[in-house]
Amino acid sequence: MGFWELVVIGVVALLVLGPERLPGALRSVHKTIRGVKQFSQQMQAELSENLRAHELHQKLKSAEEKGLTNLTAEEQAALSELKQAAADVTTSLSDPKAKTEPTTTHEPKL
């Protein structure tokens, strides 16, 4: 949008809403635009995460077809990344207190 188009929109909004309701309407529009931007960023991050998971799955499938021998560097990296993720999950499941409780101890007061 050009400068003059924004001026025309501003003048029309001032005439329609009046000077009392115009600031509230601007805040509402700003809040809505901010919400839409946040939503689009979240969706983009989720889509990227899903694409990465699909890519790792395809590389793992390719590595399994080769019998896990003579793997390319990408396949080896994907396999090690998946092993690390599995180790992290196993660690968190075997010791649930490790992440939920603080490691500091409190001594009772006498």
C-alpha positions, 0 to 999 in steps of 0.5 A: 500500500502506498502512502496516499492509500493509507492517508485515505484509509485513515481519513475514512476511519476517522470520519466513520469511527470518530476521534473517540473510538479510533484509538481503540480500533487501531489497538484492536487491529494491531492486536489482530495482526500480531496474533496472525503473525504469531500464528503464522510463525508457529505454523511455519516452525511446526511445518519445518519440524515435520519436514525435518522428521520426514527427512530423517525417516526417509534417510533411516529407511534408505539406511535400513534398505542398505542393511546399515552398511556402506552408509552415506554421510547424511545417512550416518548423521541421521542415524546418530541423531536418531540414536541420540534422541532415543537415548534422551527419551530413554534417560527421561523415562527411566529417571522421571525425577531428573527433570521434574525436581530440582537437584538441590536438597533442603535441610530441615530447620531445627 
